[in-house]
């Protein structure tokens, strides 16, 4: 269990640092799309690993994935 949390935390750090590195380049649609995708991945990782949604009822799993995709989709549509 502790090993999984450590790997998840390391993944979150890598995604955060990659997003920060990408944001330092000139802004293009591809970079913005990648940053939003990293944000959705981080949201779902935190929800399933640290909030223990992986052990929850299927309804809550589907709901949180749909919510993350909906918010990410809204951000992407607003930026384009």
C-alpha positions as CSV (number, residue, x, y, z in Angstrom):
1,X,0.0,0.0,0.0
2,X,2.7,2.5,1.0
3,X,4.6,1.7,-2.2
4,X,1.6,2.5,-4.4
5,X,1.1,5.8,-2.7
6,X,4.7,6.7,-3.2
7,X,4.5,5.9,-6.9
8,X,1.3,7.9,-7.2
9,X,2.9,10.8,-5.5
10,X,5.9,10.6,-7.8
11,X,3.6,10.5,-10.8
12,X,1.8,13.6,-9.6
13,X,5.1,15.4,-9.1
14,X,6.2,14.5,-12.6
15,X,2.9,15.6,-14.2
16,X,3.0,18.9,-12.2
17,X,6.6,19.6,-13.2
18,X,5.9,18.7,-16.8
19,X,2.9,21.0,-16.9
20,X,5.0,23.8,-15.4
21,X,7.8,23.2,-17.9
22,X,5.3,23.3,-20.8
23,X,3.8,26.5,-19.6
24,X,7.1,28.3,-19.9
25,X,7.2,27.8,-23.7
26,X,5.2,30.0,-26.1
27,X,1.5,29.2,-25.9
28,X,0.1,27.1,-28.6
29,X,-3.0,25.0,-28.9
30,X,-1.1,21.8,-28.5
31,X,0.6,22.9,-25.3
32,X,-2.7,24.1,-23.8
33,X,-4.3,20.8,-24.7
34,X,-1.4,18.9,-23.0
35,X,-1.6,21.0,-19.9
36,X,-5.4,20.4,-19.6
37,X,-4.9,16.7,-20.2
38,X,-2.3,16.6,-17.4
39,X,-4.7,18.4,-15.1
40,X,-7.4,15.9,-15.8
41,X,-5.0,13.0,-15.2
42,X,-3.9,14.5,-11.9
43,X,-7.6,15.1,-10.9
44,X,-8.5,11.5,-11.6
45,X,-5.3,10.1,-9.9
46,X,-6.0,12.0,-6.7
47,X,-9.7,11.0,-6.8
48,X,-9.1,7.3,-7.3
49,X,-5.9,6.9,-5.2
50,X,-6.0,9.3,-2.3
51,X,-9.8,9.7,-2.0
52,X,-10.2,5.9,-2.2
53,X,-12.7,6.0,-5.1
54,X,-11.2,2.8,-6.5
55,X,-13.1,1.0,-3.7
56,X,-16.3,2.9,-4.2
57,X,-19.5,1.9,-6.0
58,X,-19.4,2.0,-9.8
59,X,-21.8,4.9,-9.9
60,X,-19.4,7.2,-8.1
61,X,-16.5,6.0,-10.3
62,X,-18.4,6.8,-13.5
63,X,-19.7,10.1,-12.1
64,X,-16.2,11.4,-11.2
65,X,-14.7,10.4,-14.6
66,X,-17.6,12.1,-16.4
67,X,-17.2,15.2,-14.3
68,X,-13.4,15.4,-15.0
69,X,-14.0,14.9,-18.7
70,X,-16.8,17.4,-18.8
71,X,-14.8,20.1,-17.0
72,X,-11.7,19.4,-19.1
73,X,-13.9,19.5,-22.3
74,X,-15.3,22.9,-21.2
75,X,-11.8,24.3,-20.6
76,X,-10.6,23.0,-24.0
77,X,-13.7,24.4,-25.8
78,X,-13.3,27.8,-24.1
79,X,-9.6,28.0,-25.2
80,X,-10.3,27.3,-28.8
